[in-house]
């Protein structure tokens, strides 16, 4: 997948692989300044499964909002 396909808007509907602790793709507003950008097996852009394992601190609250 390319970077454009993995950039998911923060307010987009949940993906089946989204949880409180991870997101499918990257939901950062500006991935280029994310401290985890490019980290193998942490960043969605650098992981084979396309999962961000360390989303922003505000993700838990957004996840609950989107789920409910």
NORGIWO-V158046 format. One record per backbone hydrogen bond with DSSP energy under -1.0 kcal/mol. CO is the residue of the C=O (numbers start at 1). NH is the residue of the N-H. Records with the same first field share a line. If there is no record, write none. Layout:
# NORGIWO-V158046
CO: NH + NH
This chain:
# NORGIWO-V158046
2: 6
6: 26
9: 12
15: 18
22: 19
23: 52
26: 8
30: 33
31: 34
34: 37
36: 39
39: 42 + 43
42: 53
43: 46
47: 50
50: 25
52: 23
56: 59
58: 62
59: 63
60: 64
61: 65
62: 66
63: 67
64: 68
